[in-house]
Amino acid sequence: MSVKYTTPAQHKSNLRNVYGTFAIEGMTISKDTRSNLDRIGSGQASYQQVVNELRAKYEKKG
């Protein structure tokens, strides 16, 4: 799997596009989701890391 790096400006633009797409559909994004998208987009966490964290979080609640 190749890793695609983006500049901070491109990362911000990508996030705005995601938020805008949700807004067009009348949906909102939680602060936690925004944080996770930011972590993934900035390279602080991988998609799989976030998925694993969410699974662990919700398994504890269930």
Biopython code that builds the backbone (N, CA, C, O; Angstrom):
import numpy as np
from Bio.PDB.StructureBuilder import StructureBuilder

atoms = [
    (1, "MET", "N", (0.844, -1.173, 0.000)),
    (1, "MET", "CA", (0.000, 0.000, 0.000)),
    (1, "MET", "C", (0.888, 1.233, 0.000)),
    (1, "MET", "O", (1.814, 1.330, 0.805)),
    (2, "SER", "N", (0.621, 2.159, -0.877)),
    (2, "SER", "CA", (1.402, 3.388, -0.904)),
    (2, "SER", "C", (0.729, 4.437, -0.024)),
    (2, "SER", "O", (-0.492, 4.448, 0.133)),
    (3, "VAL", "N", (1.540, 5.304, 0.538)),
    (3, "VAL", "CA", (1.034, 6.363, 1.399)),
    (3, "VAL", "C", (1.083, 7.665, 0.627)),
    (3, "VAL", "O", (2.117, 8.021, 0.063)),
    (4, "LYS", "N", (-0.020, 8.367, 0.603)),
    (4, "LYS", "CA", (-0.086, 9.640, -0.100)),
    (4, "LYS", "C", (-0.019, 10.760, 0.932)),
    (4, "LYS", "O", (-0.851, 10.834, 1.836)),
    (5, "TYR", "N", (0.961, 11.615, 0.791)),
    (5, "TYR", "CA", (1.114, 12.734, 1.704)),
    (5, "TYR", "C", (0.510, 13.981, 1.087)),
    (5, "TYR", "O", (0.622, 14.208, -0.118)),
    (6, "THR", "N", (-0.132, 14.788, 1.921)),
    (6, "THR", "CA", (-0.689, 16.046, 1.454)),
    (6, "THR", "C", (-0.072, 17.188, 2.247)),
    (6, "THR", "O", (0.418, 17.003, 3.361)),
    (7, "THR", "N", (-0.108, 18.343, 1.663)),
    (7, "THR", "CA", (0.368, 19.526, 2.361)),
    (7, "THR", "C", (-0.688, 19.938, 3.388)),
    (7, "THR", "O", (-1.851, 19.554, 3.260)),
    (8, "PRO", "N", (-0.303, 20.711, 4.397)),
    (8, "PRO", "CA", (-1.304, 21.188, 5.365)),
    (8, "PRO", "C", (-2.453, 21.946, 4.695)),
    (8, "PRO", "O", (-3.605, 21.811, 5.106)),
    (9, "ALA", "N", (-2.148, 22.732, 3.680)),
    (9, "ALA", "CA", (-3.204, 23.471, 2.974)),
    (9, "ALA", "C", (-4.152, 22.518, 2.254)),
    (9, "ALA", "O", (-5.366, 22.721, 2.276)),
    (10, "GLN", "N", (-3.612, 21.483, 1.616)),
    (10, "GLN", "CA", (-4.452, 20.505, 0.926)),
    (10, "GLN", "C", (-5.289, 19.719, 1.929)),
    (10, "GLN", "O", (-6.454, 19.412, 1.677)),
    (11, "HIS", "N", (-4.688, 19.401, 3.060)),
    (11, "HIS", "CA", (-5.399, 18.680, 4.121)),
    (11, "HIS", "C", (-6.605, 19.495, 4.589)),
    (11, "HIS", "O", (-7.704, 18.955, 4.720)),
    (12, "LYS", "N", (-6.409, 20.782, 4.840)),
    (12, "LYS", "CA", (-7.514, 21.644, 5.272)),
    (12, "LYS", "C", (-8.595, 21.712, 4.199)),
    (12, "LYS", "O", (-9.786, 21.669, 4.506)),
    (13, "SER", "N", (-8.181, 21.817, 2.957)),
    (13, "SER", "CA", (-9.134, 21.870, 1.855)),
    (13, "SER", "C", (-9.945, 20.576, 1.773)),
    (13, "SER", "O", (-11.159, 20.610, 1.571)),
    (14, "ASN", "N", (-9.272, 19.445, 1.930)),
    (14, "ASN", "CA", (-9.963, 18.153, 1.901)),
    (14, "ASN", "C", (-10.999, 18.065, 3.020)),
    (14, "ASN", "O", (-12.120, 17.608, 2.797)),
    (15, "LEU", "N", (-10.624, 18.505, 4.226)),
    (15, "LEU", "CA", (-11.561, 18.466, 5.347)),
    (15, "LEU", "C", (-12.758, 19.375, 5.092)),
    (15, "LEU", "O", (-13.894, 18.996, 5.379)),
    (16, "ARG", "N", (-12.518, 20.567, 4.559)),
    (16, "ARG", "CA", (-13.628, 21.471, 4.237)),
    (16, "ARG", "C", (-14.569, 20.823, 3.226)),
    (16, "ARG", "O", (-15.787, 20.975, 3.323)),
    (17, "ASN", "N", (-14.011, 20.107, 2.262)),
    (17, "ASN", "CA", (-14.846, 19.421, 1.271)),
    (17, "ASN", "C", (-15.708, 18.348, 1.922)),
    (17, "ASN", "O", (-16.884, 18.203, 1.586)),
    (18, "VAL", "N", (-15.131, 17.603, 2.845)),
    (18, "VAL", "CA", (-15.905, 16.572, 3.555)),
    (18, "VAL", "C", (-17.022, 17.226, 4.358)),
    (18, "VAL", "O", (-18.175, 16.800, 4.282)),
    (19, "TYR", "N", (-16.686, 18.261, 5.129)),
    (19, "TYR", "CA", (-17.700, 18.946, 5.938)),
    (19, "TYR", "C", (-18.797, 19.522, 5.051)),
    (19, "TYR", "O", (-19.980, 19.436, 5.377)),
    (20, "GLY", "N", (-18.395, 20.111, 3.927)),
    (20, "GLY", "CA", (-19.366, 20.687, 3.006)),
    (20, "GLY", "C", (-20.289, 19.647, 2.404)),
    (20, "GLY", "O", (-21.489, 19.881, 2.262)),
    (21, "THR", "N", (-19.735, 18.506, 2.053)),
    (21, "THR", "CA", (-20.542, 17.421, 1.493)),
    (21, "THR", "C", (-21.591, 16.963, 2.498)),
    (21, "THR", "O", (-22.750, 16.754, 2.138)),
    (22, "PHE", "N", (-21.187, 16.806, 3.754)),
    (22, "PHE", "CA", (-22.145, 16.418, 4.787)),
    (22, "PHE", "C", (-23.209, 17.501, 4.959)),
    (22, "PHE", "O", (-24.394, 17.191, 5.081)),
    (23, "ALA", "N", (-22.792, 18.769, 4.969)),
    (23, "ALA", "CA", (-23.735, 19.871, 5.153)),
    (23, "ALA", "C", (-24.763, 19.920, 4.027)),
    (23, "ALA", "O", (-25.943, 20.171, 4.274)),
    (24, "ILE", "N", (-24.324, 19.684, 2.805)),
    (24, "ILE", "CA", (-25.241, 19.673, 1.662)),
    (24, "ILE", "C", (-26.324, 18.623, 1.862)),
    (24, "ILE", "O", (-27.473, 18.818, 1.464)),
    (25, "GLU", "N", (-25.951, 17.511, 2.479)),
    (25, "GLU", "CA", (-26.906, 16.427, 2.727)),
    (25, "GLU", "C", (-27.709, 16.643, 4.008)),
    (25, "GLU", "O", (-28.519, 15.798, 4.388)),
    (26, "GLY", "N", (-27.480, 17.779, 4.673)),
    (26, "GLY", "CA", (-28.216, 18.078, 5.899)),
    (26, "GLY", "C", (-27.704, 17.317, 7.107)),
    (26, "GLY", "O", (-28.423, 17.132, 8.089)),
    (27, "MET", "N", (-26.462, 16.879, 7.028)),
    (27, "MET", "CA", (-25.873, 16.095, 8.115)),
    (27, "MET", "C", (-24.779, 16.913, 8.791)),
    (27, "MET", "O", (-24.162, 17.784, 8.178)),
    (28, "THR", "N", (-24.556, 16.616, 10.053)),
    (28, "THR", "CA", (-23.463, 17.261, 10.768)),
    (28, "THR", "C", (-22.424, 16.217, 11.137)),
    (28, "THR", "O", (-22.700, 15.018, 11.146)),
    (29, "ILE", "N", (-21.228, 16.693, 11.439)),
    (29, "ILE", "CA", (-20.132, 15.814, 11.840)),
    (29, "ILE", "C", (-19.778, 16.159, 13.275)),
    (29, "ILE", "O", (-19.571, 17.327, 13.604)),
    (30, "SER", "N", (-19.708, 15.148, 14.129)),
    (30, "SER", "CA", (-19.387, 15.383, 15.537)),
    (30, "SER", "C", (-17.943, 15.849, 15.697)),
    (30, "SER", "O", (-17.116, 15.688, 14.799)),
    (31, "LYS", "N", (-17.665, 16.428, 16.857)),
    (31, "LYS", "CA", (-16.298, 16.867, 17.152)),
    (31, "LYS", "C", (-15.342, 15.686, 17.135)),
    (31, "LYS", "O", (-14.212, 15.810, 16.661)),
    (32, "ASP", "N", (-15.781, 14.538, 17.649)),
    (32, "ASP", "CA", (-14.928, 13.342, 17.644)),
    (32, "ASP", "C", (-14.613, 12.897, 16.218)),
    (32, "ASP", "O", (-13.480, 12.523, 15.914)),
    (33, "THR", "N", (-15.616, 12.939, 15.351)),
    (33, "THR", "CA", (-15.397, 12.548, 13.960)),
    (33, "THR", "C", (-14.460, 13.530, 13.275)),
    (33, "THR", "O", (-13.573, 13.122, 12.524)),
    (34, "ARG", "N", (-14.649, 14.809, 13.526)),
    (34, "ARG", "CA", (-13.744, 15.819, 12.958)),
    (34, "ARG", "C", (-12.315, 15.563, 13.416)),
    (34, "ARG", "O", (-11.371, 15.645, 12.630)),
    (35, "SER", "N", (-12.171, 15.252, 14.697)),
    (35, "SER", "CA", (-10.840, 14.982, 15.249)),
    (35, "SER", "C", (-10.218, 13.760, 14.583)),
    (35, "SER", "O", (-9.040, 13.777, 14.227)),
    (36, "ASN", "N", (-11.005, 12.703, 14.415)),
    (36, "ASN", "CA", (-10.481, 11.490, 13.779)),
    (36, "ASN", "C", (-10.105, 11.739, 12.323)),
    (36, "ASN", "O", (-9.069, 11.259, 11.863)),
    (37, "LEU", "N", (-10.930, 12.479, 11.597)),
    (37, "LEU", "CA", (-10.593, 12.812, 10.210)),
    (37, "LEU", "C", (-9.307, 13.628, 10.150)),
    (37, "LEU", "O", (-8.473, 13.427, 9.267)),
    (38, "ASP", "N", (-9.156, 14.547, 11.093)),
    (38, "ASP", "CA", (-7.948, 15.367, 11.136)),
    (38, "ASP", "C", (-6.726, 14.512, 11.440)),
    (38, "ASP", "O", (-5.673, 14.701, 10.830)),
    (39, "ARG", "N", (-6.849, 13.580, 12.367)),
    (39, "ARG", "CA", (-5.735, 12.689, 12.713)),
    (39, "ARG", "C", (-5.321, 11.837, 11.518)),
    (39, "ARG", "O", (-4.131, 11.660, 11.253)),
    (40, "ILE", "N", (-6.311, 11.312, 10.798)),
    (40, "ILE", "CA", (-6.011, 10.482, 9.629)),
    (40, "ILE", "C", (-5.368, 11.335, 8.535)),
    (40, "ILE", "O", (-4.341, 10.961, 7.969)),
    (41, "GLY", "N", (-5.973, 12.463, 8.248)),
    (41, "GLY", "CA", (-5.486, 13.316, 7.172)),
    (41, "GLY", "C", (-4.110, 13.900, 7.415)),
    (41, "GLY", "O", (-3.358, 14.149, 6.473)),
    (42, "SER", "N", (-3.780, 14.119, 8.689)),
    (42, "SER", "CA", (-2.481, 14.713, 9.007)),
    (42, "SER", "C", (-1.397, 13.662, 9.203)),
    (42, "SER", "O", (-0.226, 13.993, 9.388)),
    (43, "GLY", "N", (-1.794, 12.388, 9.161)),
    (43, "GLY", "CA", (-0.809, 11.321, 9.318)),
    (43, "GLY", "C", (-0.535, 10.937, 10.758)),
    (43, "GLY", "O", (0.341, 10.112, 11.016)),
    (44, "GLN", "N", (-1.269, 11.521, 11.709)),
    (44, "GLN", "CA", (-1.076, 11.181, 13.116)),
    (44, "GLN", "C", (-1.584, 9.780, 13.434)),
    (44, "GLN", "O", (-1.101, 9.132, 14.362)),
    (45, "ALA", "N", (-2.559, 9.318, 12.661)),
    (45, "ALA", "CA", (-3.122, 7.983, 12.865)),
    (45, "ALA", "C", (-3.544, 7.437, 11.510)),
    (45, "ALA", "O", (-3.885, 8.194, 10.601)),
    (46, "SER", "N", (-3.517, 6.126, 11.388)),
    (46, "SER", "CA", (-3.998, 5.507, 10.155)),
    (46, "SER", "C", (-5.500, 5.252, 10.282)),
    (46, "SER", "O", (-6.062, 5.259, 11.377)),
    (47, "TYR", "N", (-6.120, 5.030, 9.145)),
    (47, "TYR", "CA", (-7.543, 4.686, 9.128)),
    (47, "TYR", "C", (-7.793, 3.472, 10.021)),
    (47, "TYR", "O", (-8.744, 3.453, 10.803)),
    (48, "GLN", "N", (-6.930, 2.457, 9.898)),
    (48, "GLN", "CA", (-7.112, 1.231, 10.666)),
    (48, "GLN", "C", (-6.968, 1.479, 12.160)),
    (48, "GLN", "O", (-7.689, 0.874, 12.953)),
    (49, "GLN", "N", (-6.052, 2.357, 12.562)),
    (49, "GLN", "CA", (-5.906, 2.685, 13.978)),
    (49, "GLN", "C", (-7.194, 3.295, 14.521)),
    (49, "GLN", "O", (-7.647, 2.930, 15.606)),
    (50, "VAL", "N", (-7.775, 4.213, 13.777)),
    (50, "VAL", "CA", (-9.008, 4.865, 14.216)),
    (50, "VAL", "C", (-10.143, 3.846, 14.295)),
    (50, "VAL", "O", (-10.916, 3.856, 15.253)),
    (51, "VAL", "N", (-10.247, 2.977, 13.308)),
    (51, "VAL", "CA", (-11.288, 1.942, 13.327)),
    (51, "VAL", "C", (-11.124, 1.057, 14.562)),
    (51, "VAL", "O", (-12.104, 0.752, 15.241)),
    (52, "ASN", "N", (-9.900, 0.649, 14.854)),
    (52, "ASN", "CA", (-9.652, -0.196, 16.024)),
    (52, "ASN", "C", (-10.016, 0.523, 17.320)),
    (52, "ASN", "O", (-10.592, -0.080, 18.226)),
    (53, "GLU", "N", (-9.679, 1.811, 17.410)),
    (53, "GLU", "CA", (-10.029, 2.595, 18.597)),
    (53, "GLU", "C", (-11.542, 2.678, 18.770)),
    (53, "GLU", "O", (-12.054, 2.537, 19.881)),
    (54, "LEU", "N", (-12.256, 2.908, 17.670)),
    (54, "LEU", "CA", (-13.713, 3.007, 17.741)),
    (54, "LEU", "C", (-14.345, 1.672, 18.124)),
    (54, "LEU", "O", (-15.291, 1.632, 18.911)),
    (55, "ARG", "N", (-13.826, 0.591, 17.572)),
    (55, "ARG", "CA", (-14.343, -0.734, 17.949)),
    (55, "ARG", "C", (-14.170, -0.971, 19.437)),
    (55, "ARG", "O", (-15.099, -1.414, 20.112)),
    (56, "ALA", "N", (-12.976, -0.676, 19.953)),
    (56, "ALA", "CA", (-12.705, -0.872, 21.379)),
    (56, "ALA", "C", (-13.620, 0.013, 22.227)),
    (56, "ALA", "O", (-14.133, -0.430, 23.255)),
    (57, "LYS", "N", (-13.822, 1.245, 21.805)),
    (57, "LYS", "CA", (-14.669, 2.182, 22.547)),
    (57, "LYS", "C", (-16.104, 1.669, 22.644)),
    (57, "LYS", "O", (-16.700, 1.685, 23.720)),
    (58, "TYR", "N", (-16.654, 1.215, 21.526)),
    (58, "TYR", "CA", (-18.051, 0.813, 21.517)),
    (58, "TYR", "C", (-18.270, -0.609, 22.011)),
    (58, "TYR", "O", (-19.382, -0.942, 22.421)),
    (59, "GLU", "N", (-17.253, -1.455, 21.985)),
    (59, "GLU", "CA", (-17.375, -2.783, 22.591)),
    (59, "GLU", "C", (-17.517, -2.645, 24.097)),
    (59, "GLU", "O", (-18.265, -3.401, 24.716)),
    (60, "LYS", "N", (-16.813, -1.695, 24.694)),
    (60, "LYS", "CA", (-16.894, -1.459, 26.135)),
    (60, "LYS", "C", (-18.281, -0.988, 26.535)),
    (60, "LYS", "O", (-18.786, -1.361, 27.593)),
    (61, "LYS", "N", (-18.903, -0.163, 25.685)),
    (61, "LYS", "CA", (-20.231, 0.364, 25.989)),
    (61, "LYS", "C", (-21.313, -0.707, 25.855)),
    (61, "LYS", "O", (-22.315, -0.681, 26.568)),
    (62, "GLY", "N", (-21.100, -1.643, 24.938)),
    (62, "GLY", "CA", (-22.114, -2.648, 24.658)),
    (62, "GLY", "C", (-22.045, -3.751, 25.608)),
    (62, "GLY", "O", (-22.832, -4.694, 25.519)),
]
sb = StructureBuilder()
sb.init_structure("model")
sb.init_model(0)
sb.init_chain("A")
sb.init_seg("    ")
for serial, (resi, resn, name, xyz) in enumerate(atoms, 1):
    if name == "N":
        sb.init_residue(resn, " ", resi, " ")
    sb.init_atom(name, np.array(xyz, "f"), 0.0, 1.0, " ", f" {name:<3s}", serial, name[0])
structure = sb.get_structure()
